[in-house]
Amino acid sequence: MRKSILEILDEIRPGVDWEAETAIIDDGLLDSFDIISLVGELEGEFGVKIGLEHLEPENFNSLDAIVSLLEKLGA
């Protein structure tokens, strides 16, 4: 799962060392368009529905947070 998420993030923002990056949103690496793209890719890749109630910054501020959210959603 982490590998797929890393591949998606790398497509959205190439050149970022996502494994070493702890904060995604807080460091300004993803803008609103990127987050919308990321949610769409995650939904397609993992077959989950990420609703408005899940679009809290803490769900997207690190790779581990994204993995945790997907696990909660049953991915």
mmCIF file of the N, C-alpha and C atoms, coordinates in Angstrom:
data_MODEL
# 
_entry.id   MODEL 
# 
loop_
_atom_site.group_PDB 
_atom_site.id 
_atom_site.type_symbol 
_atom_site.label_atom_id 
_atom_site.label_alt_id 
_atom_site.label_comp_id 
_atom_site.label_asym_id 
_atom_site.label_entity_id 
_atom_site.label_seq_id 
_atom_site.pdbx_PDB_ins_code 
_atom_site.Cartn_x 
_atom_site.Cartn_y 
_atom_site.Cartn_z 
_atom_site.occupancy 
_atom_site.B_iso_or_equiv 
_atom_site.pdbx_formal_charge 
_atom_site.auth_seq_id 
_atom_site.auth_comp_id 
_atom_site.auth_asym_id 
_atom_site.auth_atom_id 
_atom_site.pdbx_PDB_model_num 
ATOM 1   N N  . MET A 1 1  ? 0.822   -1.195 0.000   1.00 0.00 ? 1  MET A N  1 
ATOM 2   C CA . MET A 1 1  ? 0.000   0.000  0.000   1.00 0.00 ? 1  MET A CA 1 
ATOM 3   C C  . MET A 1 1  ? 0.867   1.262  0.000   1.00 0.00 ? 1  MET A C  1 
ATOM 4   N N  . ARG A 1 2  ? 1.883   1.287  0.839   1.00 0.00 ? 2  ARG A N  1 
ATOM 5   C CA . ARG A 1 2  ? 2.749   2.474  0.903   1.00 0.00 ? 2  ARG A CA 1 
ATOM 6   C C  . ARG A 1 2  ? 3.399   2.757  -0.446  1.00 0.00 ? 2  ARG A C  1 
ATOM 7   N N  . LYS A 1 3  ? 3.802   1.681  -1.144  1.00 0.00 ? 3  LYS A N  1 
ATOM 8   C CA . LYS A 1 3  ? 4.458   1.846  -2.440  1.00 0.00 ? 3  LYS A CA 1 
ATOM 9   C C  . LYS A 1 3  ? 3.503   2.497  -3.437  1.00 0.00 ? 3  LYS A C  1 
ATOM 10  N N  . SER A 1 4  ? 2.254   2.048  -3.474  1.00 0.00 ? 4  SER A N  1 
ATOM 11  C CA . SER A 1 4  ? 1.281   2.639  -4.386  1.00 0.00 ? 4  SER A CA 1 
ATOM 12  C C  . SER A 1 4  ? 1.030   4.108  -4.067  1.00 0.00 ? 4  SER A C  1 
ATOM 13  N N  . ILE A 1 5  ? 0.918   4.412  -2.777  1.00 0.00 ? 5  ILE A N  1 
ATOM 14  C CA . ILE A 1 5  ? 0.697   5.805  -2.376  1.00 0.00 ? 5  ILE A CA 1 
ATOM 15  C C  . ILE A 1 5  ? 1.907   6.648  -2.761  1.00 0.00 ? 5  ILE A C  1 
ATOM 16  N N  . LEU A 1 6  ? 3.098   6.124  -2.539  1.00 0.00 ? 6  LEU A N  1 
ATOM 17  C CA . LEU A 1 6  ? 4.311   6.854  -2.925  1.00 0.00 ? 6  LEU A CA 1 
ATOM 18  C C  . LEU A 1 6  ? 4.351   7.090  -4.426  1.00 0.00 ? 6  LEU A C  1 
ATOM 19  N N  . GLU A 1 7  ? 3.920   6.113  -5.218  1.00 0.00 ? 7  GLU A N  1 
ATOM 20  C CA . GLU A 1 7  ? 3.894   6.278  -6.668  1.00 0.00 ? 7  GLU A CA 1 
ATOM 21  C C  . GLU A 1 7  ? 2.923   7.382  -7.070  1.00 0.00 ? 7  GLU A C  1 
ATOM 22  N N  . ILE A 1 8  ? 1.757   7.412  -6.426  1.00 0.00 ? 8  ILE A N  1 
ATOM 23  C CA . ILE A 1 8  ? 0.762   8.457  -6.717  1.00 0.00 ? 8  ILE A CA 1 
ATOM 24  C C  . ILE A 1 8  ? 1.318   9.830  -6.344  1.00 0.00 ? 8  ILE A C  1 
ATOM 25  N N  . LEU A 1 9  ? 1.892   9.937  -5.147  1.00 0.00 ? 9  LEU A N  1 
ATOM 26  C CA . LEU A 1 9  ? 2.461   11.217 -4.712  1.00 0.00 ? 9  LEU A CA 1 
ATOM 27  C C  . LEU A 1 9  ? 3.582   11.668 -5.639  1.00 0.00 ? 9  LEU A C  1 
ATOM 28  N N  . ASP A 1 10 ? 4.379   10.727 -6.100  1.00 0.00 ? 10 ASP A N  1 
ATOM 29  C CA . ASP A 1 10 ? 5.486   11.071 -6.983  1.00 0.00 ? 10 ASP A CA 1 
ATOM 30  C C  . ASP A 1 10 ? 4.984   11.575 -8.332  1.00 0.00 ? 10 ASP A C  1 
ATOM 31  N N  . GLU A 1 11 ? 3.850   11.051 -8.801  1.00 0.00 ? 11 GLU A N  1 
ATOM 32  C CA . GLU A 1 11 ? 3.257   11.555 -10.039 1.00 0.00 ? 11 GLU A CA 1 
ATOM 33  C C  . GLU A 1 11 ? 2.752   12.980 -9.852  1.00 0.00 ? 11 GLU A C  1 
ATOM 34  N N  . ILE A 1 12 ? 2.167   13.236 -8.678  1.00 0.00 ? 12 ILE A N  1 
ATOM 35  C CA . ILE A 1 12 ? 1.608   14.560 -8.410  1.00 0.00 ? 12 ILE A CA 1 
ATOM 36  C C  . ILE A 1 12 ? 2.703   15.590 -8.173  1.00 0.00 ? 12 ILE A C  1 
ATOM 37  N N  . ARG A 1 13 ? 3.716   15.230 -7.409  1.00 0.00 ? 13 ARG A N  1 
ATOM 38  C CA . ARG A 1 13 ? 4.835   16.129 -7.100  1.00 0.00 ? 13 ARG A CA 1 
ATOM 39  C C  . ARG A 1 13 ? 6.144   15.370 -7.268  1.00 0.00 ? 13 ARG A C  1 
ATOM 40  N N  . PRO A 1 14 ? 6.639   15.254 -8.505  1.00 0.00 ? 14 PRO A N  1 
ATOM 41  C CA . PRO A 1 14 ? 7.903   14.542 -8.717  1.00 0.00 ? 14 PRO A CA 1 
ATOM 42  C C  . PRO A 1 14 ? 9.077   15.260 -8.043  1.00 0.00 ? 14 PRO A C  1 
ATOM 43  N N  . GLY A 1 15 ? 10.056  14.482 -7.672  1.00 0.00 ? 15 GLY A N  1 
ATOM 44  C CA . GLY A 1 15 ? 11.273  15.054 -7.119  1.00 0.00 ? 15 GLY A CA 1 
ATOM 45  C C  . GLY A 1 15 ? 11.274  15.244 -5.618  1.00 0.00 ? 15 GLY A C  1 
ATOM 46  N N  . VAL A 1 16 ? 10.141  14.961 -4.959  1.00 0.00 ? 16 VAL A N  1 
ATOM 47  C CA . VAL A 1 16 ? 10.077  15.070 -3.503  1.00 0.00 ? 16 VAL A CA 1 
ATOM 48  C C  . VAL A 1 16 ? 10.398  13.702 -2.907  1.00 0.00 ? 16 VAL A C  1 
ATOM 49  N N  . ASP A 1 17 ? 11.244  13.681 -1.892  1.00 0.00 ? 17 ASP A N  1 
ATOM 50  C CA . ASP A 1 17 ? 11.545  12.425 -1.203  1.00 0.00 ? 17 ASP A CA 1 
ATOM 51  C C  . ASP A 1 17 ? 10.440  12.184 -0.178  1.00 0.00 ? 17 ASP A C  1 
ATOM 52  N N  . TRP A 1 18 ? 9.365   11.535 -0.627  1.00 0.00 ? 18 TRP A N  1 
ATOM 53  C CA . TRP A 1 18 ? 8.189   11.359 0.221   1.00 0.00 ? 18 TRP A CA 1 
ATOM 54  C C  . TRP A 1 18 ? 8.468   10.473 1.422   1.00 0.00 ? 18 TRP A C  1 
ATOM 55  N N  . GLU A 1 19 ? 9.395   9.544  1.308   1.00 0.00 ? 19 GLU A N  1 
ATOM 56  C CA . GLU A 1 19 ? 9.730   8.694  2.461   1.00 0.00 ? 19 GLU A CA 1 
ATOM 57  C C  . GLU A 1 19 ? 10.337  9.533  3.582   1.00 0.00 ? 19 GLU A C  1 
ATOM 58  N N  . ALA A 1 20 ? 11.120  10.525 3.213   1.00 0.00 ? 20 ALA A N  1 
ATOM 59  C CA . ALA A 1 20 ? 11.775  11.362 4.211   1.00 0.00 ? 20 ALA A CA 1 
ATOM 60  C C  . ALA A 1 20 ? 10.895  12.522 4.645   1.00 0.00 ? 20 ALA A C  1 
ATOM 61  N N  . GLU A 1 21 ? 9.897   12.830 3.838   1.00 0.00 ? 21 GLU A N  1 
ATOM 62  C CA . GLU A 1 21 ? 9.043   13.990 4.107   1.00 0.00 ? 21 GLU A CA 1 
ATOM 63  C C  . GLU A 1 21 ? 8.035   13.639 5.193   1.00 0.00 ? 21 GLU A C  1 
ATOM 64  N N  . THR A 1 22 ? 7.997   14.428 6.247   1.00 0.00 ? 22 THR A N  1 
ATOM 65  C CA . THR A 1 22 ? 7.044   14.148 7.319   1.00 0.00 ? 22 THR A CA 1 
ATOM 66  C C  . THR A 1 22 ? 5.754   14.939 7.140   1.00 0.00 ? 22 THR A C  1 
ATOM 67  N N  . ALA A 1 23 ? 5.843   16.181 6.736   1.00 0.00 ? 23 ALA A N  1 
ATOM 68  C CA . ALA A 1 23 ? 4.644   16.998 6.572   1.00 0.00 ? 23 ALA A CA 1 
ATOM 69  C C  . ALA A 1 23 ? 4.430   17.287 5.097   1.00 0.00 ? 23 ALA A C  1 
ATOM 70  N N  . ILE A 1 24 ? 3.237   16.970 4.611   1.00 0.00 ? 24 ILE A N  1 
ATOM 71  C CA . ILE A 1 24 ? 2.921   17.201 3.208   1.00 0.00 ? 24 ILE A CA 1 
ATOM 72  C C  . ILE A 1 24 ? 2.235   18.558 3.069   1.00 0.00 ? 24 ILE A C  1 
ATOM 73  N N  . ILE A 1 25 ? 1.067   18.708 3.676   1.00 0.00 ? 25 ILE A N  1 
ATOM 74  C CA . ILE A 1 25 ? 0.326   19.955 3.551   1.00 0.00 ? 25 ILE A CA 1 
ATOM 75  C C  . ILE A 1 25 ? 1.047   21.088 4.275   1.00 0.00 ? 25 ILE A C  1 
ATOM 76  N N  . ASP A 1 26 ? 1.494   20.834 5.488   1.00 0.00 ? 26 ASP A N  1 
ATOM 77  C CA . ASP A 1 26 ? 2.088   21.898 6.288   1.00 0.00 ? 26 ASP A CA 1 
ATOM 78  C C  . ASP A 1 26 ? 3.325   22.505 5.633   1.00 0.00 ? 26 ASP A C  1 
ATOM 79  N N  . ASP A 1 27 ? 4.030   21.716 4.852   1.00 0.00 ? 27 ASP A N  1 
ATOM 80  C CA . ASP A 1 27 ? 5.202   22.237 4.156   1.00 0.00 ? 27 ASP A CA 1 
ATOM 81  C C  . ASP A 1 27 ? 4.850   22.843 2.810   1.00 0.00 ? 27 ASP A C  1 
ATOM 82  N N  . GLY A 1 28 ? 3.558   22.875 2.478   1.00 0.00 ? 28 GLY A N  1 
ATOM 83  C CA . GLY A 1 28 ? 3.133   23.488 1.243   1.00 0.00 ? 28 GLY A CA 1 
ATOM 84  C C  . GLY A 1 28 ? 3.499   22.704 -0.007  1.00 0.00 ? 28 GLY A C  1 
ATOM 85  N N  . LEU A 1 29 ? 3.769   21.404 0.153   1.00 0.00 ? 29 LEU A N  1 
ATOM 86  C CA . LEU A 1 29 ? 4.158   20.611 -1.011  1.00 0.00 ? 29 LEU A CA 1 
ATOM 87  C C  . LEU A 1 29 ? 2.960   20.251 -1.870  1.00 0.00 ? 29 LEU A C  1 
ATOM 88  N N  . LEU A 1 30 ? 1.783   20.197 -1.279  1.00 0.00 ? 30 LEU A N  1 
ATOM 89  C CA . LEU A 1 30 ? 0.573   19.937 -2.037  1.00 0.00 ? 30 LEU A CA 1 
ATOM 90  C C  . LEU A 1 30 ? -0.367  21.122 -1.920  1.00 0.00 ? 30 LEU A C  1 
ATOM 91  N N  . ASP A 1 31 ? -0.863  21.605 -3.070  1.00 0.00 ? 31 ASP A N  1 
ATOM 92  C CA . ASP A 1 31 ? -1.866  22.659 -3.021  1.00 0.00 ? 31 ASP A CA 1 
ATOM 93  C C  . ASP A 1 31 ? -3.253  22.018 -3.129  1.00 0.00 ? 31 ASP A C  1 
ATOM 94  N N  . SER A 1 32 ? -4.306  22.825 -3.162  1.00 0.00 ? 32 SER A N  1 
ATOM 95  C CA . SER A 1 32 ? -5.671  22.290 -3.164  1.00 0.00 ? 32 SER A CA 1 
ATOM 96  C C  . SER A 1 32 ? -5.919  21.382 -4.359  1.00 0.00 ? 32 SER A C  1 
ATOM 97  N N  . PHE A 1 33 ? -5.418  21.774 -5.532  1.00 0.00 ? 33 PHE A N  1 
ATOM 98  C CA . PHE A 1 33 ? -5.597  20.957 -6.724  1.00 0.00 ? 33 PHE A CA 1 
ATOM 99  C C  . PHE A 1 33 ? -4.905  19.614 -6.560  1.00 0.00 ? 33 PHE A C  1 
ATOM 100 N N  . ASP A 1 34 ? -3.705  19.631 -5.980  1.00 0.00 ? 34 ASP A N  1 
ATOM 101 C CA . ASP A 1 34 ? -2.970  18.387 -5.743  1.00 0.00 ? 34 ASP A CA 1 
ATOM 102 C C  . ASP A 1 34 ? -3.740  17.467 -4.799  1.00 0.00 ? 34 ASP A C  1 
ATOM 103 N N  . ILE A 1 35 ? -4.339  18.051 -3.769  1.00 0.00 ? 35 ILE A N  1 
ATOM 104 C CA . ILE A 1 35 ? -5.067  17.241 -2.793  1.00 0.00 ? 35 ILE A CA 1 
ATOM 105 C C  . ILE A 1 35 ? -6.290  16.611 -3.449  1.00 0.00 ? 35 ILE A C  1 
ATOM 106 N N  . ILE A 1 36 ? -6.993  17.379 -4.287  1.00 0.00 ? 36 ILE A N  1 
ATOM 107 C CA . ILE A 1 36 ? -8.136  16.823 -5.018  1.00 0.00 ? 36 ILE A CA 1 
ATOM 108 C C  . ILE A 1 36 ? -7.670  15.689 -5.925  1.00 0.00 ? 36 ILE A C  1 
ATOM 109 N N  . SER A 1 37 ? -6.552  15.890 -6.615  1.00 0.00 ? 37 SER A N  1 
ATOM 110 C CA . SER A 1 37 ? -5.999  14.846 -7.478  1.00 0.00 ? 37 SER A CA 1 
ATOM 111 C C  . SER A 1 37 ? -5.615  13.624 -6.666  1.00 0.00 ? 37 SER A C  1 
ATOM 112 N N  . LEU A 1 38 ? -4.981  13.853 -5.523  1.00 0.00 ? 38 LEU A N  1 
ATOM 113 C CA . LEU A 1 38 ? -4.557  12.748 -4.657  1.00 0.00 ? 38 LEU A CA 1 
ATOM 114 C C  . LEU A 1 38 ? -5.757  11.944 -4.185  1.00 0.00 ? 38 LEU A C  1 
ATOM 115 N N  . VAL A 1 39 ? -6.812  12.623 -3.743  1.00 0.00 ? 39 VAL A N  1 
ATOM 116 C CA . VAL A 1 39 ? -8.015  11.931 -3.275  1.00 0.00 ? 39 VAL A CA 1 
ATOM 117 C C  . VAL A 1 39 ? -8.602  11.087 -4.404  1.00 0.00 ? 39 VAL A C  1 
ATOM 118 N N  . GLY A 1 40 ? -8.687  11.656 -5.613  1.00 0.00 ? 40 GLY A N  1 
ATOM 119 C CA . GLY A 1 40 ? -9.208  10.903 -6.750  1.00 0.00 ? 40 GLY A CA 1 
ATOM 120 C C  . GLY A 1 40 ? -8.374  9.676  -7.060  1.00 0.00 ? 40 GLY A C  1 
ATOM 121 N N  . GLU A 1 41 ? -7.057  9.834  -7.030  1.00 0.00 ? 41 GLU A N  1 
ATOM 122 C CA . GLU A 1 41 ? -6.160  8.699  -7.294  1.00 0.00 ? 41 GLU A CA 1 
ATOM 123 C C  . GLU A 1 41 ? -6.275  7.631  -6.208  1.00 0.00 ? 41 GLU A C  1 
ATOM 124 N N  . LEU A 1 42 ? -6.350  8.068  -4.956  1.00 0.00 ? 42 LEU A N  1 
ATOM 125 C CA . LEU A 1 42 ? -6.466  7.111  -3.849  1.00 0.00 ? 42 LEU A CA 1 
ATOM 126 C C  . LEU A 1 42 ? -7.779  6.350  -3.927  1.00 0.00 ? 42 LEU A C  1 
ATOM 127 N N  . GLU A 1 43 ? -8.867  7.067  -4.258  1.00 0.00 ? 43 GLU A N  1 
ATOM 128 C CA . GLU A 1 43 ? -10.160 6.397  -4.387  1.00 0.00 ? 43 GLU A CA 1 
ATOM 129 C C  . GLU A 1 43 ? -10.120 5.367  -5.512  1.00 0.00 ? 43 GLU A C  1 
ATOM 130 N N  . GLY A 1 44 ? -9.518  5.736  -6.634  1.00 0.00 ? 44 GLY A N  1 
ATOM 131 C CA . GLY A 1 44 ? -9.422  4.814  -7.758  1.00 0.00 ? 44 GLY A CA 1 
ATOM 132 C C  . GLY A 1 44 ? -8.520  3.628  -7.479  1.00 0.00 ? 44 GLY A C  1 
ATOM 133 N N  . GLU A 1 45 ? -7.383  3.892  -6.864  1.00 0.00 ? 45 GLU A N  1 
ATOM 134 C CA . GLU A 1 45 ? -6.393  2.839  -6.596  1.00 0.00 ? 45 GLU A CA 1 
ATOM 135 C C  . GLU A 1 45 ? -6.860  1.873  -5.508  1.00 0.00 ? 45 GLU A C  1 
ATOM 136 N N  . PHE A 1 46 ? -7.495  2.409  -4.471  1.00 0.00 ? 46 PHE A N  1 
ATOM 137 C CA . PHE A 1 46 ? -7.812  1.584  -3.309  1.00 0.00 ? 46 PHE A CA 1 
ATOM 138 C C  . PHE A 1 46 ? -9.305  1.295  -3.153  1.00 0.00 ? 46 PHE A C  1 
ATOM 139 N N  . GLY A 1 47 ? -10.129 1.826  -4.052  1.00 0.00 ? 47 GLY A N  1 
ATOM 140 C CA . GLY A 1 47 ? -11.554 1.521  -4.032  1.00 0.00 ? 47 GLY A CA 1 
ATOM 141 C C  . GLY A 1 47 ? -12.283 2.005  -2.800  1.00 0.00 ? 47 GLY A C  1 
ATOM 142 N N  . VAL A 1 48 ? -11.850 3.127  -2.255  1.00 0.00 ? 48 VAL A N  1 
ATOM 143 C CA . VAL A 1 48 ? -12.507 3.689  -1.075  1.00 0.00 ? 48 VAL A CA 1 
ATOM 144 C C  . VAL A 1 48 ? -13.165 5.010  -1.467  1.00 0.00 ? 48 VAL A C  1 
ATOM 145 N N  . LYS A 1 49 ? -14.093 5.458  -0.652  1.00 0.00 ? 49 LYS A N  1 
ATOM 146 C CA . LYS A 1 49 ? -14.713 6.766  -0.855  1.00 0.00 ? 49 LYS A CA 1 
ATOM 147 C C  . LYS A 1 49 ? -14.223 7.695  0.243   1.00 0.00 ? 49 LYS A C  1 
ATOM 148 N N  . ILE A 1 50 ? -13.477 8.717  -0.144  1.00 0.00 ? 50 ILE A N  1 
ATOM 149 C CA . ILE A 1 50 ? -12.988 9.710  0.812   1.00 0.00 ? 50 ILE A CA 1 
ATOM 150 C C  . ILE A 1 50 ? -13.941 10.886 0.761   1.00 0.00 ? 50 ILE A C  1 
ATOM 151 N N  . GLY A 1 51 ? -14.769 11.010 1.794   1.00 0.00 ? 51 GLY A N  1 
ATOM 152 C CA . GLY A 1 51 ? -15.777 12.058 1.838   1.00 0.00 ? 51 GLY A CA 1 
ATOM 153 C C  . GLY A 1 51 ? -15.251 13.338 2.458   1.00 0.00 ? 51 GLY A C  1 
ATOM 154 N N  . LEU A 1 52 ? -16.115 14.350 2.440   1.00 0.00 ? 52 LEU A N  1 
ATOM 155 C CA . LEU A 1 52 ? -15.737 15.647 3.007   1.00 0.00 ? 52 LEU A CA 1 
ATOM 156 C C  . LEU A 1 52 ? -15.325 15.533 4.463   1.00 0.00 ? 52 LEU A C  1 
ATOM 157 N N  . GLU A 1 53 ? -15.943 14.597 5.180   1.00 0.00 ? 53 GLU A N  1 
ATOM 158 C CA . GLU A 1 53 ? -15.613 14.447 6.599   1.00 0.00 ? 53 GLU A CA 1 
ATOM 159 C C  . GLU A 1 53 ? -14.189 13.928 6.816   1.00 0.00 ? 53 GLU A C  1 
ATOM 160 N N  . HIS A 1 54 ? -13.573 13.401 5.754   1.00 0.00 ? 54 HIS A N  1 
ATOM 161 C CA . HIS A 1 54 ? -12.208 12.885 5.861   1.00 0.00 ? 54 HIS A CA 1 
ATOM 162 C C  . HIS A 1 54 ? -11.163 13.896 5.412   1.00 0.00 ? 54 HIS A C  1 
ATOM 163 N N  . LEU A 1 55 ? -11.598 15.034 4.857   1.00 0.00 ? 55 LEU A N  1 
ATOM 164 C CA . LEU A 1 55 ? -10.648 15.990 4.298   1.00 0.00 ? 55 LEU A CA 1 
ATOM 165 C C  . LEU A 1 55 ? -10.075 16.929 5.353   1.00 0.00 ? 55 LEU A C  1 
ATOM 166 N N  . GLU A 1 56 ? -9.714  16.381 6.463   1.00 0.00 ? 56 GLU A N  1 
ATOM 167 C CA . GLU A 1 56 ? -9.065  17.139 7.534   1.00 0.00 ? 56 GLU A CA 1 
ATOM 168 C C  . GLU A 1 56 ? -7.558  17.105 7.291   1.00 0.00 ? 56 GLU A C  1 
ATOM 169 N N  . PRO A 1 57 ? -6.871  18.217 7.554   1.00 0.00 ? 57 PRO A N  1 
ATOM 170 C CA . PRO A 1 57 ? -5.421  18.255 7.318   1.00 0.00 ? 57 PRO A CA 1 
ATOM 171 C C  . PRO A 1 57 ? -4.659  17.117 7.981   1.00 0.00 ? 57 PRO A C  1 
ATOM 172 N N  . GLU A 1 58 ? -5.097  16.706 9.169   1.00 0.00 ? 58 GLU A N  1 
ATOM 173 C CA . GLU A 1 58 ? -4.358  15.648 9.863   1.00 0.00 ? 58 GLU A CA 1 
ATOM 174 C C  . GLU A 1 58 ? -4.421  14.310 9.112   1.00 0.00 ? 58 GLU A C  1 
ATOM 175 N N  . ASN A 1 59 ? -5.395  14.144 8.222   1.00 0.00 ? 59 ASN A N  1 
ATOM 176 C CA . ASN A 1 59 ? -5.472  12.906 7.446   1.00 0.00 ? 59 ASN A CA 1 
ATOM 177 C C  . ASN A 1 59 ? -4.506  12.889 6.266   1.00 0.00 ? 59 ASN A C  1 
ATOM 178 N N  . PHE A 1 60 ? -3.935  14.042 5.937   1.00 0.00 ? 60 PHE A N  1 
ATOM 179 C CA . PHE A 1 60 ? -3.079  14.149 4.759   1.00 0.00 ? 60 PHE A CA 1 
ATOM 180 C C  . PHE A 1 60 ? -1.733  14.798 5.045   1.00 0.00 ? 60 PHE A C  1 
ATOM 181 N N  . ASN A 1 61 ? -1.386  14.959 6.320   1.00 0.00 ? 61 ASN A N  1 
ATOM 182 C CA . ASN A 1 61 ? -0.155  15.690 6.618   1.00 0.00 ? 61 ASN A CA 1 
ATOM 183 C C  . ASN A 1 61 ? 1.084   14.810 6.671   1.00 0.00 ? 61 ASN A C  1 
ATOM 184 N N  . SER A 1 62 ? 0.929   13.514 6.405   1.00 0.00 ? 62 SER A N  1 
ATOM 185 C CA . SER A 1 62 ? 2.099   12.638 6.310   1.00 0.00 ? 62 SER A CA 1 
ATOM 186 C C  . SER A 1 62 ? 1.706   11.367 5.572   1.00 0.00 ? 62 SER A C  1 
ATOM 187 N N  . LEU A 1 63 ? 2.694   10.675 5.092   1.00 0.00 ? 63 LEU A N  1 
ATOM 188 C CA . LEU A 1 63 ? 2.453   9.403  4.423   1.00 0.00 ? 63 LEU A CA 1 
ATOM 189 C C  . LEU A 1 63 ? 1.766   8.429  5.365   1.00 0.00 ? 63 LEU A C  1 
ATOM 190 N N  . ASP A 1 64 ? 2.213   8.380  6.615   1.00 0.00 ? 64 ASP A N  1 
ATOM 191 C CA . ASP A 1 64 ? 1.604   7.477  7.598   1.00 0.00 ? 64 ASP A CA 1 
ATOM 192 C C  . ASP A 1 64 ? 0.143   7.832  7.843   1.00 0.00 ? 64 ASP A C  1 
ATOM 193 N N  . ALA A 1 65 ? -0.192  9.129  7.846   1.00 0.00 ? 65 ALA A N  1 
ATOM 194 C CA . ALA A 1 65 ? -1.571  9.550  8.060   1.00 0.00 ? 65 ALA A CA 1 
ATOM 195 C C  . ALA A 1 65 ? -2.460  9.110  6.905   1.00 0.00 ? 65 ALA A C  1 
ATOM 196 N N  . ILE A 1 66 ? -1.951  9.186  5.682   1.00 0.00 ? 66 ILE A N  1 
ATOM 197 C CA . ILE A 1 66 ? -2.727  8.749  4.518   1.00 0.00 ? 66 ILE A CA 1 
ATOM 198 C C  . ILE A 1 66 ? -2.959  7.247  4.583   1.00 0.00 ? 66 ILE A C  1 
ATOM 199 N N  . VAL A 1 67 ? -1.924  6.490  4.908   1.00 0.00 ? 67 VAL A N  1 
ATOM 200 C CA . VAL A 1 67 ? -2.059  5.034  5.050   1.00 0.00 ? 67 VAL A CA 1 
ATOM 201 C C  . VAL A 1 67 ? -3.077  4.707  6.127   1.00 0.00 ? 67 VAL A C  1 
ATOM 202 N N  . SER A 1 68 ? -3.008  5.400  7.253   1.00 0.00 ? 68 SER A N  1 
ATOM 203 C CA . SER A 1 68 ? -3.945  5.161  8.363   1.00 0.00 ? 68 SER A CA 1 
ATOM 204 C C  . SER A 1 68 ? -5.372  5.451  7.936   1.00 0.00 ? 68 SER A C  1 
ATOM 205 N N  . LEU A 1 69 ? -5.606  6.541  7.211   1.00 0.00 ? 69 LEU A N  1 
ATOM 206 C CA . LEU A 1 69 ? -6.939  6.874  6.745   1.00 0.00 ? 69 LEU A CA 1 
ATOM 207 C C  . LEU A 1 69 ? -7.476  5.770  5.832   1.00 0.00 ? 69 LEU A C  1 
ATOM 208 N N  . LEU A 1 70 ? -6.651  5.329  4.892   1.00 0.00 ? 70 LEU A N  1 
ATOM 209 C CA . LEU A 1 70 ? -7.096  4.279  3.974   1.00 0.00 ? 70 LEU A CA 1 
ATOM 210 C C  . LEU A 1 70 ? -7.399  2.983  4.716   1.00 0.00 ? 70 LEU A C  1 
ATOM 211 N N  . GLU A 1 71 ? -6.620  2.662  5.728   1.00 0.00 ? 71 GLU A N  1 
ATOM 212 C CA . GLU A 1 71 ? -6.880  1.462  6.504   1.00 0.00 ? 71 GLU A CA 1 
ATOM 213 C C  . GLU A 1 71 ? -8.219  1.592  7.240   1.00 0.00 ? 71 GLU A C  1 
ATOM 214 N N  . LYS A 1 72 ? -8.502  2.785  7.779   1.00 0.00 ? 72 LYS A N  1 
ATOM 215 C CA . LYS A 1 72 ? -9.778  3.020  8.462   1.00 0.00 ? 72 LYS A CA 1 
ATOM 216 C C  . LYS A 1 72 ? -10.942 2.879  7.488   1.00 0.00 ? 72 LYS A C  1 
ATOM 217 N N  . LEU A 1 73 ? -10.724 3.248  6.228   1.00 0.00 ? 73 LEU A N  1 
ATOM 218 C CA . LEU A 1 73 ? -11.776 3.181  5.221   1.00 0.00 ? 73 LEU A CA 1 
ATOM 219 C C  . LEU A 1 73 ? -11.878 1.803  4.584   1.00 0.00 ? 73 LEU A C  1 
ATOM 220 N N  . GLY A 1 74 ? -11.050 0.878  5.030   1.00 0.00 ? 74 GLY A N  1 
ATOM 221 C CA . GLY A 1 74 ? -11.132 -0.491 4.561   1.00 0.00 ? 74 GLY A CA 1 
ATOM 222 C C  . GLY A 1 74 ? -10.351 -0.805 3.311   1.00 0.00 ? 74 GLY A C  1 
ATOM 223 N N  . ALA A 1 75 ? -9.354  -0.005 2.997   1.00 0.00 ? 75 ALA A N  1 
ATOM 224 C CA . ALA A 1 75 ? -8.537  -0.284 1.800   1.00 0.00 ? 75 ALA A CA 1 
ATOM 225 C C  . ALA A 1 75 ? -7.618  -1.447 2.050   1.00 0.00 ? 75 ALA A C  1 
# 
